[in-house]
């Protein structure tokens, strides 16, 4: 039996080499069976395994994306009750999803903390517990900070330029 990956199926469809498509039940999933001018073929993954769709709607979306608006469905061998038996554990994906969840929770915690700090500052300005710093004072503070930074940079440059005695 021939096999076609998604790109090959797309190219064969565009070239007019596909005469029909059937979704065949296979256990708890559906497999795309393709009727070509040279015989029957099965849609496969990049690992050359039959592409199994547990949800036939997803298979129909893929086929529609390829330009197919009609197909036959053969549910004779479809056994949806076997879904739990066919489910493969993916501990790698489980760990990745848990890590992503922890990271998202940390982001949400930081966002809540940040928004609370900003809101407290705004509330402090409104009730008078925080004061607004006038522009003139900011100019003085900024100039003092820049002077301190430049002084540190000059000391660092002198230390690098001076010969070291051991």
N, C-alpha and C positions, 0 to 999 in steps of 0.2 A: 504494500500500500504506500502511496506517495504521501509526503508531508509538505506542508506549506507554512512558513512563518507569516506574520502579519504583513511584512513588506512584500513578500512573494505573492500573497493573496491579493494585495492591493494592485500589484503590477499585472497579475493574471486577470483581474477584474477589468482593469482599464484596457487590456489588450483583447478582451472579449473571449478569453479562454475558459470562463466559468459558465457552466450551463445551469447550475442550481446549487442551493445550499439547504442543508437539513441540520437542525439542532437535535442531536440524538442523546436521549437519556443514558447515563452511564453511572450507575450507583446513585449517589446523592448529587451529582452534577450533570451538566450538559457539555457535550463535545461538539464542535463545529465540523460537520462532514461536508466536504465540498465535492460536487460533481464537475469534473473537468472534461474536456474533449478527449483526454487520454485515460480516463477512468476516475476512480474515487481517490480523494486525498483527505487528510485530516489536518486541521489547523494546530500548529505546535508552538511551544514557547521557544525562547532562545536556547534553551537546553535540550531541545528536540523532544520534549515530552508533550503529549497531547494537552492542549490548553483547555482546562476544565473551568467551567463557569457554574458556580453554585447558585447564582441568581440569573435566570434566563434573560432578565431585563438588561443586564450588563452585556450579555452576548448580543442582544438585539441592538444595543447602542453601538457596539463595535462594528457590527455589520452595516448599520445605517451610515456610520462614518465612512465606510468603504463604498457606499453608494447602493447597497442592497436594501430594498424596501419590502421584499417578500422572501419568505423562507418557509420550509416545512418543519414541523415539530414532530419528532418520534419519541413519545414518552413511555414506550413499552418497557424499557429497562431502567426507567427513572425510579429511584427508591429514596425519597426525601428523608425517610426515617433513619437512613444510614449516615446522615450528616455527622452525628456525634461520633460515629465510629471512624470516619475518614478524616476528622479534624486532626491536623498535625500540630503538636506543641512547638512553639517558636520561642525558646527562652531568650534568645538574642534580641528579638523584637520586644519581648516583654520587658527586658532590662532597659532597652532604649526608650520605650514609652514611659516607663517609670521615671527615668532620669529626666525626660522632657517635662513630665508632670511636676517633678520637684523644682526644676528650673522655672517653669511657668508660675508655680506657687511663690517662689522667691521673688520673681519679678512683681507679682501682684502685691506681695507684702511690702516691697520697697515702694511701689506706687502709692499704697495706702499711707505709709509713713511719710513720704515726700509731700503728698497732698495735705496731710494733717499739719505738717510743719508750715507749709505755705499758708494754710488757712489760719493757723495760730498767729502767724506774723501779720496777716491782714486784719484779723480781729484785734491784735495788739495795737495796731495803728488806729483803728476805729475807737477803741476804748481808752487810748492814751498811755497804755503801759509800754508801748514801743514808740519811739519818736522818729520822725522823718529827718534824715540828715540833709541839711541844705547843700546846694551845689558847691558853694564856696568851701565848705568843710571837706567835701569829697576831693576837691582839687588839691587841698593841702595834704590830705591823707595819701592820695595817689602819688604826689610828688615825693613824700617821705618814703613810701614803699619803693619807688623806683630808685631813689638814692641809696637805700639799703641794699637792693639787688645789685646795683652797679658796684658798690663798695665790696660786696662779697665776690663778685666776678673779678675785680681787680686783685683782691687777696689771693684768689685761686690762681690767677694768671702769674702772680709774683712767685707763688709757691712752686709752680711748675717750671718757671724759668730759673729759679735759684738752684745751684748745684747742691746735690745731697751729700752730706758728710755722714759716713758710717762709722 
